[in-house]
């Protein structure tokens, strides 16, 4: 599976697309990553996000632009747009993203995300945020 670049994965860069943090290597896993690994997931990649996760597209000065794999004239969305593009291109069967202002909800509007048959939503109050900046999110959506 792949995970949004902002989730700490021990030994991998976590930059939030910020050039000042381009050499930041996570010392420990985010809580979500630990739980996924305990459940048997294999994290094989991290996906692009905009500078400080704050844009409606997925460009930053470290990793450049993430394109919509189906239509390069359209964006895969912001924040979790790298995750949307990865899933839409069939490069990963499962992805972990986060949503504060629509990054998990908006990619389907751009045609970049697969259309899930089922969806589970949970309020973030029930979720830990260790290893994840900024702390807090309105909801987590797991598509399966």
Secondary structure, 3 states (H helix, E strand, C coil): CEEECCECCCCCECCCCCHHHCCCECCCCCHHHHHHHHCCCCCCEEECCCHHHCCCCCEECCCEECECCCCCCCECCCCCHHHHHHHHCCCCCCEECCECCCCCCCHHHHCCCCCCCCEEEEEHHHCCCCCECCCCCCEEEEEC
